[in-house]
Amino acid sequence: MKTNIKSLFAVCTAALFVGCTDLDVQIESQYTEYPTNDIAVEAKMADVYYHLRSVFGRRYMEAMSLSSDEYTAVSYGGGWYDNGAYAHPSLHDFRTEDATLDWMGEVTGGITKANTVIRDLGGDEAGELIAPARAMRAFFHFILMDCWGDAPILDHLLAEGELVNRSPRGDVARFIEKELLEIIPQLTDEVSDNTYGKPNRWMAEALLVKLYINWAVYTAPSVDQYDAATATNEKLNDCIAHCDNIIQSGLFNLGSMTYAEKFGPTNGSHVEDFIYAMPYDTYTAKGMQYGRARTWKKAGDVAKSYYGMSLSNSAGGYMTMTPEFASLFCLEGDQRNNSVIRGTAYVYNPNTYQPTSEVALDTEGNPIVLTKTVTLDNPDDVQLGVGDDIEGYNQGYRSVKFFVIDDDYKNGRDQSNDLPIFRYADILLTKAEAIERGGNATNGDTSMSLFNQVRAYAGAPLLTEAPSLPDILDERGRELFDENWRRNDMIRFGTFESEFFPHYHDFPTANFDKTRRIFPLHTNVLSSNPNWVQNPGY
């Protein structure tokens, strides 16, 4: 699959457009009538498909992971504090200048690109030809709404000087629903190398599943008025129906490979679990830097890292698991445990991504022993400093899910691991959740049978009774960690305001206001759109 992506990238680089942050900027096509042969259309679409590659590869991940209970930021003697860009999300103390939140303009720029394609290919009358661009437009709107609440509905190219106000979040949700329902019959149902990383029917249905399971969140009168304990979701059966469409298609399954192999540097279209993914390559499709954030700080300074090889570049190591989240990896026989380094670190086999019996050594020749707890040098240190020494580097468990190899890592730390966005395992757990929330069981499935499909694949103990909603949230954490859905899940389940390191009530800058369920508009966005106002609570 990597070879195919390289070839496609080479064909499409000539079709690049410039993204825009300012919504008032109109992007004009150089064509009065765009050629509609397959190569021309593919080149036109490719820049829309992969527009958020760099955002997903780092900044989006940081905002999602650090604001959830998955990860916290740490700094080493002030290193990696970066003006609080990582510490602020860990404390829900988001700031309007944070670098981790400066990518909203990239999303709106993607919508502009999609709208340009739609216009150049004939507009609304083009039907199937523009359906993929409309799917991407809906996806970009979903990201805006999920992260910032009220969002502009950009269903056309803006005229010169045209200003677009943000619409209520519920209206944006209904716009996305309408778009997806219209285009799903027009999208291809093919699943192959040719459709990998591109919107097809199943990508659109999976996006609709995400929209529907969060419907009560997105249509609440305001972000702070959603109450997980009392909210009712009118779309549960619709959610289940679209889960069923994906399940009954027979095109996806949990896979014939190990859990670790799904996320390794050679993953791709052969992973049967991937419904929709963002392809990466260290040379031709750059931007994937998940290993940089999660790797032990001095892994690049030892002769043999725990990845089973020496690394040609230093590690960042500024994200470490919270003790609360680390506690999830406790099930006997669960192969997902091997994607988390817990306690003594062992050297991994770089071909199987499984730990060996060889102990990994630190720069002083001693075993690396990671602590589950994270202990700050100063309990009230807003920089979340753990010390610029081995004791500090050993704070917190580490993920090797998106496994690092030197052939990729030496090239600016850009990895070749493709990033799954929608997975079949997620669909199974979402249907189980929808049933437990009151939706109708279908096709002989029960919440327990769906849940146990995931458990059985992972080698974890099976349930003997229906899972509770907390059970499902925990299982989603084990199965989908590092995949940017934890914040979304926690808000829906009502745990986003709970305590997890360092988001504790006694920490001086920890914030527990429900308005923090969405991010503030970055200073750059407000300055480019003077008719917009800042989100409440900021």
Secondary structure, DSSP 4 states (H G I P E B T S, - for coil): -HHHHHHHHHHHGGG-----S-TT-----S-SS---SHHHHHHHHHHHHTTTHHHHHTHHHHHHHHHSSSEEE-BBTTBT-GGGTTHHHHTT---TT-GGG--HHHHHHHHHHHHHHHHHTTGGGGGGGTHHHHHHHHHHHHHHHHHHSSEE---SPPPTT---PEEPHHHHHHHHHHHHHHHGGGS----STTTTTS--HHHHHHHHHHHHHTHHHHTSSSGGG--TTT---TTHHHHHHHHHHHHHT-S--S-SS-TGGGGSTT-STT-TTEEEEE--BTTTB----HHHHHS-TTGGGSSS-TTSS--SS-----EEE-HHHHTT---TT-GGGGGEE-SB-EEEETTTTEEEEEEPB-TTSSBPB-BSS---SSTT-TT-B--SSHHHHTBS-EE-SS---HHHHTTTT-----EEEEEHHHHHHHHHHHHHTTPPP-TT--HHHHHHHHHHHHTPPPPSSPPPHHHHHHHHHHHHTTSS-HHHHHHHHT-TTS-BTTB-TTSTT----GGGGSPPPPHHHHHH-TT--PPTT-
